[in-house]
Amino acid sequence: MAPITQHRGIQGAYRKGWDAAMSGQLQAACPYRDYRTSRGRITFSRVFRRAWVEGYRDAQAVFVGPKRESRAIIASSGGISGLAN
């Protein structure tokens, strides 16, 4: 699900997260860091980090989720003859 915002930067962060998941990168590869002020307060950088992570997780849910389920079904049924599990 795409972010509900008109802010192009946030939309871009979401798309980059989606693209990262599709290219097989780890979620830890998020380029947006959690910057804090000198007093430890959060900054607006969290918005971009969250958008990237949401894009990553949405792509995982759409494209990786079904693959994991199908592997579990194949494994529970004893596998496919002639193929290694």
N, C-alpha and C positions, 0 to 999 in steps of 0.2 A: 504494500500500500504506500503510495507516494505521500510525502509530507504535505499537510494541509497548510500551505503558506504561499505567499506571493514573493517572498524574499529569494532572490536568485542565488545568493550565496548558500543559503540553507538547502535549496533544491540541488545545487551542485554538490554539496557535501553528501547528500543522500545518494545521488547518482554515483559518486565515487565509491561509496560504501558498497553499493550494488555491484559495480564493476569489479571491485576487489574480490568479492565473494565469487563472482562468476569466473574470475581468473585463477581461483584456487588459493588466494592469499589467506593468511590467518587473520583472525579478528584483531590480534595484537598488533597488526601492521597499520592500525589507524593512525593517520598522520596528525590528527588533531589532539593536542595534549590538554590536560586539565590544569590550566593556568590559574593560580590563586594570587590574590593581592598580598602585600607584605603582612597584612593582618590575618591572613588565612581565609579571607572571604572568597567566594566563588566569583568567576567572571563570565562574560558572555561567551567565552570559548567553549563552555559546556554545551551550548546550543548546537554548535557545529559538530562536536564530538558525538552528541546524541543522534543527530541526523545521520551521520556516517554509520553509526552502529545500527540504527534502525534500517537503513538501506541494506546493510550487510545481512542482518537477520531476516529481512523480508526475502532477499534473494535465496538465502539458505532454506527458508521455509517453502518457497515455491519450487526450487530446483533440486535441492539436496534431500529434503524430507522424503519425497516419494521414492528416491533411490534407496535410502536406508530402509524404508518399509518393505520394498520389493526384495531386498537382500535378506531381511528377516523372514519373509514368507518362503523364499527359496531355501534358506537354511533349515527352517522348521519342517519343511516337506522332504528333507533328505537330500536336497540339492538337485541339480539338473544333470542327468547322466551324460558323461563325457566331458563335463566341465569341472574344473577344480573350484572349490568354495573358498 
